[in-house]
Structures are given as structure tokens and as C-alpha cells.
Amino acid sequence: MHRFASAGTQKSAHHPRILERLTDNGSMLGHIGSFLAYAATRGARHRADQQAQQEFATTALDLSPGLTLTWLGAAGFALHYQNTTILVDPYVTRMSLRAMLGRRPVVSDPTAVAAWTTAADAILVGHTHFDHALDVPAIAKRYGCPVYGSASLRHLMQLHGQAERAVEVVAHQPYEVGPFRFSFVPSLHSKLYLGLATPSQGELTCEHLDHLTPMAYNCGQVWGIRIEVAGQTFYHQGSADLLDDEISGGPVDYFLCGIAGRRFTRNYAARILRKLQPRVVVPTHYDNFFHALNQPLNFSLNVNLAGFPDEVRAVSSDFALCTLPLGQPLRRA
């Protein structure tokens, strides 16, 4: 893990961003400028993101004995402790961009599910966009486990003939599965359409699986998820926005921080880090989820992983930051 020595030191790699500086004001013009700057320097951006990912990489965490954490790509994680496994936002099918744009139904890939998941006693879902929820019914069926989330998630499970496995959660109410205790915190999704709107907004209302195209996976209610196990606390935020007044409960040990789309949310890193006061920040949802998990890691469009350490450092140099390898269970050093 990388702990900042002091504010303003150990700066991460920076990419060329003259155009972005001229237009980076949070407006639609600023967002267009940011994209143009990215398009003009895409190769350099990729190299800077890759350097940052490697610089902050870790193969061990200060976890409680017997506890493991595995990054499954995108916003997906597996936590395992005392023979109990909790999955959060598992998405391993990885449809191609062409498949998404084709507007045809895409089904979960059983080979990918078998390769990237080994157990599940419960699945927690932050929202129902396809890159968070497409694989959830198949994984729940494979392992016979309940799923926790929104009314849209319950509807998705009903479409797959598994309504009985769905738990429509109540905000801030604690739930328990084995040694895990968790609650769902009302949140928001970043407005990826130039800061103006969230893609596929509203509830998931599709009435037949034949019509369940990728864009039919409407967002539904968005949740942050607070998880407590083995004396440690994790907070999962799969989309880069928040409702400040909803976050409570004190500092957390590990913040699993979705960073894609954060530039569309005003002061996202500063606001949520000050609320959570995490001991360790783990950036996530920065990989290109149109690439298969068995391919070399690529980066999401204009995600700017390289700039994220500076955003964390600007709030506090006391926060440690680390990136995780794909699919590798990490445990106490």
C-alpha cells in the first residue's frame, strides 16, 4: 500500500491537459474539453494510467486473519471469511462494445461465471446497470443464494424466475449473512451524459427477457454499501456520486471507490472521503469492462486513474491508496 508522505510530495504521473485546464469548469463545455484532451493524448493517458496502476499495486492487505478480498473487475468484489462468501456487483460476462451497441439481449456467460466465481452466500447490488447486475441472476442460481438490492433488482430476478431469492432492502437497515453485517446507503449515479443525465435512468421495467437489451438495464435506486466483518469495515461505492447527508456510521477501513465518471460530480473525491475518513482507498471501476477479464487490463474512457492519487492527497495525506490485481484473493501480509 502507498501512503503519502506529505501533501504535495510523491506526485503521480501527469498527462498533457492544456485544453482540459482551459475548459475544466464542471460545465458541459468543460466536459467536452476534457474528452477532446483525452482524444488528443489517448496513448499518453493510457500509459499514465498504467503507470499509476502499477505504482500503487499491492499483493497483500492489512486484513483481519482469515479474511480475503478479491477484485472481480469493474465494481465487482468478493469477500470471504469463515466459509462465507459475499459478492458485490459481480460482472464477469464482459460483452463487447459491439454487442452493447447492437441492442440485442445479452445473456450471462456461464463459462466466465464458472471461471471467475467460486462461491456465493449472498450477492449485494449497488444498482442495476448491466455492468453491475447482468450476471447476478445466473450467479444466484448457480450457488442458490439470496440477492440484496433495489426494487429494480427484484424485478430483474423475477424476469429470471427467481423472485424468491430477491431481498428488496430498506435504507440503513442492517442485514446479516454468516459473519457479515451490511447496510445499504441511498446514493446517486454520476451523470455520464456530459454532466446532464445518467444513462438508463429510472426503474428497470422490461417485461420479458427477449427485450432485456443492455440499455434496458435501467439504473434503479442507487446504493452505497457498508459491510462489516471480522472487526473491519468496508464501504462500496460503485458509481461516482453520493448523497452527503445519508452517509454516517463513522470512519471505514477500506473504501472501495468507483472512480469512472467522477469528473461529472462536483468535488466527488473530497466530499466522500471527508465523510468516510477511510484508512485505505481502493480505486475501482476504472478498467474497460468491454474487454474480457482474461485479456490484459485496459482502461475505461477518460477515467484518469493517474490523476486520482492527487485528488486523494488533496483531502488528506493520511489515507493509504492501493490498486488490486484482477481475480487474485488478497489477505493479510
C-alpha positions as CSV (number, residue, x, y, z in Angstrom):
1,M,0.0,0.0,0.0
2,H,1.1,3.5,-0.8
3,R,0.8,6.1,2.0
4,F,1.5,9.7,1.0
5,A,4.5,11.2,2.9
6,S,3.1,14.7,2.9
7,A,0.8,16.8,0.8
8,G,2.4,17.8,-2.4
9,T,5.0,15.1,-2.5
10,Q,5.3,11.8,-4.4
11,K,3.2,13.2,-7.2
12,S,1.8,10.7,-9.7
13,A,2.3,10.8,-13.4
14,H,0.5,13.7,-15.1
15,H,-0.8,13.7,-18.7
16,P,-0.9,16.6,-21.0
17,R,-4.0,18.6,-20.2
18,I,-3.7,22.2,-21.5
19,L,-7.0,22.0,-23.3
20,E,-8.6,20.4,-20.3
21,R,-7.4,23.2,-18.0
22,L,-8.9,25.8,-20.3
23,T,-12.4,24.2,-20.1
24,D,-12.4,22.2,-16.9
25,N,-15.1,24.2,-15.1
26,G,-17.8,21.5,-14.4
27,S,-19.9,22.7,-17.3
28,M,-20.9,20.9,-20.5
29,L,-18.1,22.8,-22.3
30,G,-15.6,21.7,-19.7
31,H,-16.7,18.0,-20.1
32,I,-16.4,18.3,-23.9
33,G,-12.9,19.9,-23.4
34,S,-11.9,17.0,-21.2
35,F,-12.9,14.5,-23.8
36,L,-11.1,16.3,-26.6
37,A,-8.0,16.5,-24.4
38,Y,-8.3,12.7,-23.8
39,A,-8.8,12.0,-27.5
40,A,-5.8,14.1,-28.4
41,T,-3.5,12.3,-26.0
42,R,-5.1,8.9,-25.6
43,G,-1.8,6.9,-25.8
44,A,-0.2,9.1,-23.2
45,R,-3.2,8.8,-21.0
46,H,-3.2,5.0,-21.2
47,R,0.5,4.9,-20.3
48,A,0.0,7.3,-17.4
49,D,-3.0,5.2,-16.1
50,Q,-1.0,2.0,-16.5
51,Q,2.0,3.6,-14.6
52,A,-0.3,4.7,-11.7
53,Q,-1.9,1.2,-11.6
54,Q,1.5,-0.4,-11.2
55,E,2.9,2.2,-8.8
56,F,0.0,1.7,-6.3
57,A,-0.3,-2.1,-6.9
58,T,-0.4,-4.3,-3.8
59,T,-0.5,-8.1,-3.3
60,A,-1.3,-8.0,0.4
61,L,-3.6,-6.0,2.6
62,D,-3.8,-5.4,6.4
63,L,-6.9,-7.5,6.7
64,S,-8.1,-9.5,9.7
65,P,-6.7,-13.0,9.8
66,G,-8.8,-15.3,7.6
67,L,-10.4,-12.5,5.6
68,T,-9.8,-12.2,1.9
69,L,-10.8,-9.5,-0.7
70,T,-10.8,-10.2,-4.4
71,W,-11.4,-7.6,-7.2
72,L,-13.6,-9.1,-10.0
73,G,-13.2,-6.2,-12.4
74,A,-15.5,-3.1,-12.9
75,A,-17.2,-2.6,-9.5
76,G,-17.2,-6.3,-8.6
77,F,-15.7,-7.8,-5.4
78,A,-15.7,-11.0,-3.4
79,L,-15.2,-11.0,0.4
80,H,-14.6,-14.3,2.1
81,Y,-14.5,-15.1,5.8
82,Q,-15.3,-18.2,7.9
83,N,-16.6,-20.2,5.0
84,T,-18.9,-17.4,3.9
85,T,-18.6,-15.5,0.6
86,I,-20.3,-12.2,-0.2
87,L,-20.2,-10.9,-3.8
88,V,-20.7,-7.2,-4.6
89,D,-21.7,-6.1,-8.1
90,P,-20.2,-9.1,-9.9
91,Y,-20.0,-8.6,-13.6
92,V,-17.8,-11.1,-15.4
93,T,-19.5,-11.8,-18.7
94,R,-17.9,-8.7,-20.3
95,M,-19.9,-8.2,-23.5
96,S,-18.2,-6.4,-26.3
97,L,-18.9,-2.8,-27.1
98,R,-20.4,-4.0,-30.4
99,A,-22.8,-6.3,-28.6
100,M,-24.0,-3.4,-26.5
101,L,-24.5,-1.1,-29.4
102,G,-26.3,-3.9,-31.3
103,R,-29.3,-3.5,-28.9
104,R,-29.9,-7.2,-28.7
105,P,-30.4,-9.2,-25.5
106,V,-27.2,-10.4,-24.0
107,V,-27.1,-13.3,-21.6
108,S,-24.7,-14.2,-18.8
109,D,-21.7,-16.3,-19.9
110,P,-21.7,-19.5,-17.9
111,T,-18.0,-20.1,-18.7
112,A,-17.0,-16.7,-17.3
113,V,-19.2,-17.2,-14.2
114,A,-17.5,-20.6,-13.5
115,A,-14.0,-19.2,-14.1
116,W,-14.3,-16.0,-12.0
117,T,-16.6,-17.0,-9.2
118,T,-16.2,-20.0,-6.8
119,A,-18.9,-19.5,-4.2
120,A,-21.6,-17.0,-3.1
121,D,-23.7,-17.0,0.0
122,A,-25.2,-13.6,-0.8
123,I,-24.9,-11.0,-3.6
124,L,-25.2,-7.3,-2.9
125,V,-26.0,-5.0,-5.8
126,G,-25.5,-1.2,-5.8
127,H,-27.6,-0.5,-8.9
128,T,-28.9,-2.4,-11.9
129,H,-27.0,-1.2,-14.9
130,F,-25.8,-4.2,-16.9
131,D,-22.2,-3.8,-15.7
132,H,-23.3,-4.4,-12.1
133,A,-26.3,-6.7,-12.5
134,L,-26.3,-8.7,-15.7
135,D,-24.6,-11.8,-14.1
136,V,-26.4,-11.6,-10.8
137,P,-29.4,-14.0,-11.6
138,A,-27.0,-16.6,-13.1
139,I,-24.7,-16.5,-10.1
140,A,-27.6,-16.6,-7.7
141,K,-29.0,-19.6,-9.4
142,R,-25.6,-21.4,-9.6
143,Y,-24.9,-21.0,-5.9
144,G,-28.5,-20.9,-4.6
145,C,-28.0,-17.6,-2.8
146,P,-30.1,-14.6,-2.0
147,V,-29.5,-11.2,-3.6
148,Y,-29.9,-7.8,-1.9
149,G,-30.7,-4.5,-3.6
150,S,-33.4,-2.4,-5.1
151,A,-36.9,-2.9,-6.5
152,S,-35.3,-3.0,-9.9
153,L,-33.1,-5.9,-8.8
154,R,-36.2,-7.7,-7.5
155,H,-37.8,-7.2,-10.9
156,L,-34.7,-8.5,-12.7
157,M,-34.8,-11.6,-10.6
158,Q,-38.5,-12.0,-11.3
159,L,-37.8,-11.9,-15.0
160,H,-35.4,-14.8,-14.5
161,G,-37.9,-16.8,-12.4
162,Q,-36.0,-16.2,-9.2
163,A,-38.2,-13.7,-7.3
164,E,-37.9,-15.7,-4.1
165,R,-34.2,-15.0,-4.0
166,A,-34.5,-11.2,-4.1
167,V,-34.4,-9.1,-0.9
168,E,-35.6,-5.5,-1.6
169,V,-33.6,-3.7,1.0
170,V,-34.6,-0.8,3.3
171,A,-32.2,2.1,3.6
172,H,-29.8,1.9,6.5
173,Q,-31.4,-1.3,7.9
174,P,-28.8,-3.9,8.9
175,Y,-28.8,-7.3,7.3
176,E,-26.7,-10.3,8.3
177,V,-25.3,-13.3,6.4
178,G,-23.0,-15.5,8.4
179,P,-20.3,-13.3,9.9
180,F,-21.1,-10.4,7.6
181,R,-23.3,-7.5,8.6
182,F,-24.2,-4.9,5.9
183,S,-26.5,-2.0,5.2
184,F,-27.5,0.0,2.1
185,V,-27.0,3.8,1.9
186,P,-29.1,5.8,-0.5
187,S,-26.8,7.3,-3.2
188,L,-26.7,8.6,-6.7
189,H,-25.2,7.7,-10.1
190,S,-22.9,10.1,-11.8
191,K,-24.3,12.0,-14.8
192,L,-22.2,10.4,-17.5
193,Y,-24.0,12.3,-20.3
194,L,-21.8,15.4,-20.2
195,G,-22.9,16.1,-16.6
196,L,-26.6,16.4,-17.7
197,A,-28.1,13.0,-17.2
198,T,-27.5,9.4,-16.1
199,P,-27.7,6.7,-18.8
200,S,-30.6,4.4,-18.5
201,Q,-32.2,6.3,-15.7
202,G,-35.3,5.1,-13.8
203,E,-36.6,1.7,-12.7
204,L,-36.0,-1.5,-14.6
205,T,-39.4,-2.2,-16.2
206,C,-38.6,-4.7,-19.0
207,E,-41.4,-7.3,-19.1
208,H,-39.7,-10.1,-21.0
209,L,-36.2,-11.5,-21.2
210,D,-36.3,-11.2,-25.0
211,H,-36.4,-7.4,-24.6
212,L,-33.7,-7.2,-22.0
213,T,-31.1,-5.4,-24.1
214,P,-28.0,-3.9,-22.3
215,M,-29.7,-0.4,-22.3
216,A,-32.9,-1.9,-20.8
217,Y,-30.9,-2.4,-17.6
218,N,-32.2,0.8,-16.1
219,C,-30.3,2.1,-13.1
220,G,-33.0,1.8,-10.4
221,Q,-32.3,3.0,-6.9
222,V,-28.5,3.5,-6.3
223,W,-26.9,2.4,-3.1
224,G,-23.6,2.7,-1.3
225,I,-23.0,-0.4,0.7
226,R,-21.4,-0.6,4.2
227,I,-20.1,-4.0,5.1
228,E,-18.7,-5.1,8.5
229,V,-16.8,-8.3,9.1
230,A,-14.1,-9.6,11.3
231,G,-13.7,-6.2,13.1
232,Q,-13.2,-4.3,9.8
233,T,-15.5,-2.0,7.8
234,F,-15.7,-1.7,4.0
235,Y,-17.7,0.9,2.1
236,H,-18.5,0.1,-1.6
237,Q,-19.5,3.0,-3.9
238,G,-19.9,1.6,-7.4
239,S,-20.9,4.9,-9.0
240,A,-19.1,8.2,-8.5
241,D,-21.8,10.3,-6.8
242,L,-23.3,10.5,-3.3
243,L,-26.0,11.9,-1.1
244,D,-23.8,13.6,1.6
245,D,-26.3,13.6,4.4
246,E,-27.0,9.8,4.0
247,I,-23.5,8.7,4.9
248,S,-23.0,8.1,8.6
249,G,-21.6,5.4,10.9
250,G,-18.1,6.7,11.4
251,P,-14.7,6.0,9.6
252,V,-14.2,2.9,7.5
253,D,-11.1,0.7,7.0
254,Y,-11.4,0.2,3.2
255,F,-13.2,2.4,0.8
256,L,-13.9,0.5,-2.5
257,C,-14.2,3.6,-4.6
258,G,-15.7,3.6,-8.1
259,I,-14.0,6.4,-10.0
260,A,-15.4,6.2,-13.5
261,G,-17.5,9.3,-14.3
262,R,-16.3,11.2,-11.2
263,R,-15.5,14.3,-13.2
264,F,-19.2,14.7,-13.7
265,T,-19.8,15.0,-9.9
266,R,-18.8,18.2,-8.2
267,N,-15.9,17.6,-5.8
268,Y,-16.7,13.9,-5.6
269,A,-13.4,12.7,-4.1
270,A,-13.3,15.5,-1.5
271,R,-16.9,15.1,-0.4
272,I,-17.0,11.4,0.0
273,L,-13.5,11.0,1.5
274,R,-14.3,13.5,4.2
275,K,-17.5,11.6,5.0
276,L,-15.9,8.2,5.2
277,Q,-12.4,9.0,6.5
278,P,-11.1,5.7,5.1
279,R,-7.8,4.1,6.3
280,V,-7.3,2.7,2.8
281,V,-8.7,3.9,-0.6
282,V,-9.1,1.2,-3.3
283,P,-10.0,2.7,-6.7
284,T,-12.2,0.5,-8.8
285,H,-14.4,0.6,-11.9
286,Y,-11.5,2.1,-13.9
287,D,-11.0,-0.9,-16.2
288,N,-12.5,-1.2,-19.6
289,F,-15.4,-3.6,-19.0
290,F,-15.9,-4.3,-22.7
291,H,-12.6,-6.3,-22.6
292,A,-12.7,-9.9,-21.4
293,L,-11.2,-10.5,-17.9
294,N,-8.6,-12.8,-19.4
295,Q,-7.2,-10.1,-21.6
296,P,-4.6,-7.6,-20.4
297,L,-6.1,-4.9,-18.3
298,N,-7.2,-1.8,-20.3
299,F,-8.7,1.4,-19.0
300,S,-12.1,3.0,-19.2
301,L,-12.7,6.0,-21.4
302,N,-11.1,9.2,-19.9
303,V,-11.0,7.6,-16.4
304,N,-7.8,9.3,-15.4
305,L,-6.6,6.8,-12.8
306,A,-3.3,8.7,-12.9
307,G,-4.9,11.9,-11.5
308,F,-6.8,10.1,-8.7
309,P,-3.9,9.9,-6.2
310,D,-3.6,13.7,-6.3
311,E,-7.3,14.0,-5.6
312,V,-7.0,11.8,-2.6
313,R,-3.8,13.6,-1.4
314,A,-5.6,16.9,-1.6
315,V,-8.0,15.8,1.1
316,S,-5.5,14.1,3.4
317,S,-2.0,12.6,3.1
318,D,-3.0,10.2,5.8
319,F,-5.1,8.0,3.5
320,A,-3.3,5.0,2.1
321,L,-4.1,4.1,-1.6
322,C,-3.7,0.8,-3.4
323,T,-4.8,-0.9,-6.6
324,L,-5.7,-4.6,-6.7
325,P,-4.8,-7.3,-9.2
326,L,-7.7,-8.8,-11.0
327,G,-9.1,-12.1,-9.7
328,Q,-6.4,-12.6,-7.0
329,P,-7.6,-13.1,-3.4
330,L,-5.7,-10.8,-1.2
331,R,-5.2,-11.4,2.5
332,R,-3.2,-10.3,5.5
333,A,0.5,-9.9,4.7
